[in-house]
Structure formats: structure tokens, C-alpha cells
Amino acid sequence: MITVRVAKDWAVVESSLEDSGLQKFARLHGVLTLNLPAALNLVGPLERQTLGERAYAKLADLLISGRLAPGEKLSLRAAADVLGVSIMPVREAVSRLVADKALEVAPNRAVRVPLMSAEQFRDLTKVRIAIEGHAAAQAALQRDKRDLVSIARAEAAMRAESDLSAPDLPRAVELNKTFHFAVYEAAHSPVLVEIIRALWLKAGPVINLDLRANPERLAKGDAIRFHADVRKAIAAGNAAAALNGIAADVRGAADFILSRGSLAG
């Protein structure tokens, strides 16, 4: 049953309450009982909420995929134009991302991707190793046949891209993300995947932008080797090896980024 509080004019509302018991309850407790059709008038527009969710998902994916760089400003109007929506759903999405600390509002009110210090990045890397390593271990224990196919397909796609004489670096970034989340989804823990996505909202702009700016990371092949190790470990049901493989992948990327000296502090 749905109720709303009313402040005046009981003569009007009582006429809609056919049951005298409901009238007495309403008068005593200061509430008005509504039938379902009337209650639907209190529900906000579903379409706008859906657009807000879609805008959030699209902008979050840009951050996770490293397509927005640290310090880069985000124009709400431009984002709305690209997404084909009004500015309201984009504003709602940006507000959620600011609350997630994936975006920030600068003193001049501009919305931008936060800069990250070396100390912050080290801290984030430690947390990622612990949580993403756990997810990989769970994937080795919980995976099913469809998970194994998804992981193998993602690993093969990134390996094939890296073997090209002139790999498409933005595509390689996307394939890297696809592989990692194929692994994490195989843990069959929505809560765990949600936590990892929140970490990638912060890490993505640094890690993936660096991969695109430094193709030698892809050519060196460390990530390719680690991905293969993780795939084999999960297929074999070896939780410890899967954890170690993801930990080595995350740590290796972080060490390379820190060695470049591009982060403050």
C-alpha cells in the first residue's frame, strides 16, 4: 500500500476513501491512502532515469578505458551532444561520477578528471592487487564453460593485436579491459565486480592512457604473457596461480608507469 501525507482539506480526500475504517486510520495518522493508479502519478519519468543510467555507463566506460586523461576537462554540453541526450541526464551522470571521485569539480566549476600523485597511485595499486587477485582466484574456482570461452577469446584477441607490426593502441586498451573483466565476471560475484569497476574508474585514466602513449609496453609483451598465465590457471582451476598472474600484471604495469616519472610526487 502506498501513502502520502496531506496537510489540509480532509473533506475532499475523505470522499475518495470508501471504507470507514480507512477514513478513521487516515484521520488518526495524518496520511492519505492511494490506490495504485493514483500512486503512479508520484513516480518520476522512467525514460529520464534510464537515460541517466546510460549516460553514467558511457562516461564511466570512457574513464575505465583511459579515453579521458588525468586533468582533462569534460564539457557537459559536448558530452550530451555526443550521447544524443539533453544535458540533464549528463549532469546526473557527472554528479554520480563526482561522488565516486572519478571526476572532480575544479575551483572554476569546470568538471575534470582528477590528477593522481605517485603516492595515490601506489596505494591504489596495492588495493587493486588485493581485490583483483582475489577475483581471479575466485574465477578459477567458480568459472563455467562460457566463462572459459570468453576469457580465451579476449586473451587471443589482445595477443593477436600485439603481434601486428602497427597495433591499434586504443583497441589494445579496450581489449585489455575486456580480458580483465572477463576474468572478474567469471568469479560470479556482482559485488566484487562492482568494487573493481570503482577501482578502474580511478586507475583507468592513468593505466590505459599510459599504454596508448607508450607502445613499447605492448611490444615488450609482459601483459600478453601474464594474460596467458591467468587464462591457463583459470582453465586448470588453479586459484593461487590465477591470483599471482593478475597480481604480476597489475604490478608490472604500475612499476612501468611509476618508472616514467609522469605522476606528481
N, C-alpha and C positions, 0 to 999 in steps of 0.2 A: 504494500500500500504506500502511496506517495502523498506527502503532506506539505503544505506551505503555511507559514504563519501570516495571519491577517491582522490588520491594525484597526479596522473600522467597518461600519455598515453591515452588521450581522443580519439585518433584515433581508438583505439581498442574498447573502450566502446561505442562509438557513433554508431558503426556498429550494435550493438545489440538493438538500440533504433529506431524502425521503424517510430515512429511518430515524425515529425519535431518539434512539439510543446514541446514534452518531451525533445528533444535534447536541445532546447533553455532554458527550465527551468533548466535542469541539468547543462548546461554551466553557467547560471547566478548564481545558488545557490551552485555549487560545490558538487552535490550529484549525485549518480547513482541509477536509479530506476530499481528494480529487479522484475521479475515475481516470482510467488510462488515457483515453483520447485527449482529455483536457490537460493531463500531465505532460503530454508530448509537446505542448506549447512552451514548456520550460526548457526543452532540450535545445542546445545551440546547433547551428548548421553543421551537419556531418561533413559536407563537402569541404568546408574550410578547414576543419580539423584534419581531414585526410590530406589535403594539400600541404598543411603544415608539417605533417609527418613525412611526406615525400620530400619536401624541401630540406628537412633535417637530414634525412637519409642521404640525399645527394651531396649536401655540403660536407657531411661527415665523411663520405667516401672520398671527397677531394682532399681532405686533411689526411686521412689514413693512407691514401695513395701518394702523398707527397706532392700533389699538384698545386698546393698553396705553400709558399715558402715562409719560414720564420721572418716576422717583421712585415710581411706583405699585407697591404690593406685590402679589405673586401668591401666593394660597393654594393649596397643592398639593392639599389636600382638596377645595376648591371646584372646581379645575380637573378633578380626577378625576371628580367628580360630573357636571360638565357634559359631559365627554367620554365618560361611561359606562364608565369603566375603573377598575381598582383604582389605588391610589396608586403602586404600583411603576413602571408604565410612565411615569407623570408625573414621578416622581423621576428616572428615567433621562433623560427628555427635558430636564428642567431642568438636569441635570448637563452635558449637551451644550451647552445654550444658555449656561451659565455659562462653559464652556470657550471658546465662541465670543465671549465678552464681550458677549453680547446681554442677559444678565441678570447680576446680582451678588448675593452673599450679604452682607447688612448685618452689622454687629457683633453685633446681637441675634439673628442667624441667620435673619432674615426674608429672603425672596427678593424682589427688586425690579428694576424697570427702571432702569438707570444714568442718573444725571443727566449732562448734557453741557454743557461750557463753550463759550463762543463760540469760543475758540481751537481746541478739539477739532472743533467743527462746521465751521470754516473749513478745517481740514486734511482732514476727511472729504469736504467738498465738492470740493476740488481733486482728490482721488483719484477721486471719482465722475465728475467731468467727463472725466478722462483715460480711465478704463476704460469708462464707459458711452458716451462719444463714440466710442471705438474700436469698441464693439459695434454701434453704429448704422451706422458706416461699413461694417463687415463685412456687416451686414444688407443694405445697398444692393447689395453685390456678390454675396451668396450666396442671397438670398431666392428663393423659388419662388412659384407661383401661390397655394398655400394660405396662405403667409405673408402675401401681399398682401391676401388676403381677411380674415384675422384682424386685421391692422393696421387696415384700413379699417373693419371692424366696430367695433373698440374705439375708434377715433377718433370715429366717428359717434355712438356711444353716449354718450361723455362730452360731446360737443358738444350733443347733444340734452338731456342733463341740465342743462347750464349755461344753456340757453335757457329753462328753466322759470322761472316767476315765483317759485316757492319750491322750489329744488332740494333734493334729498335729499343732504345733505353727506356722511354716511357712505357712501352709494352712489357719490358722486362720487370719494371717496377710493379706493374699490375699483376704479372704472373707470380712474382714473389709473394705478394699479398694473397693471391688466390691459393698458393700452396700452403702457406701458414694457416689460413683459415679452414682449408680442407682438413688439415690435421686437427685443429682445435674443435671443429664441428664433430669430428669422429669421437670425441670424448662424451658426446651426448649429454652435455650439461649446459643448458641455456644460460644459467647464471654465470658459469665460468667464461663462456664466450662473450657475454655482456661486459664482464670485467676486463677482458683482453681488448675488446673494441675500445673501451675507455682509455686504456693504456696507449693503444695505437693512435688515438686521436691526438695525443701529445707527442708521441715518438715519430709518427709518420712523416710530418714535415721535415724533420731533421734526417732521419734514416734514408727515406726514399729520395729526397732531393739530392742527398749526397751521392747516392748510387747513380743518379742521372748525370750529375756533374763530374763524376769520376768513373768513367767506363772501365778503368783498369781493375776495379773491384770485380766487375763481371768477368773480365778476361782472365783474371787470376784464378777464378774457378772455385774458391773456397766455399761460397754459398751453394754452388752446384753439388759439391762433394758432401756437404753437410745435409742437404736435402735428400740426396740418395741414401745416406746413412739412416736418416729418420724414416724414410719410406720402408726400407728393409727391416728396420727394427719394429715398426708398427705391424708390418705384414707377418713377422715372426712372433708377435705378441711379447716382445722384449721391452718391458716398461722402462727399465734402467737405461738401456741403450737409446731409446726414443728421447728420454729426458736429456741425456748427455748430448745427443745430436742437436736438439733445439737450443740447449744452453750454449754449445760451441758456436752455433750460427749467430745467435744474438750477441754473444760476447765478441766474436770476431768482427762483426760489423761495427760494434761500438768502439772497439780498440782502434779500428781504422779511422773512424770519424774523429776520435779524440787526437789521434796522431797528426791529423791535418791541421789542428790548431785553429779551426774555424769557429769554435764556440768560445764565448766570453769566459774569463776566469780560468 
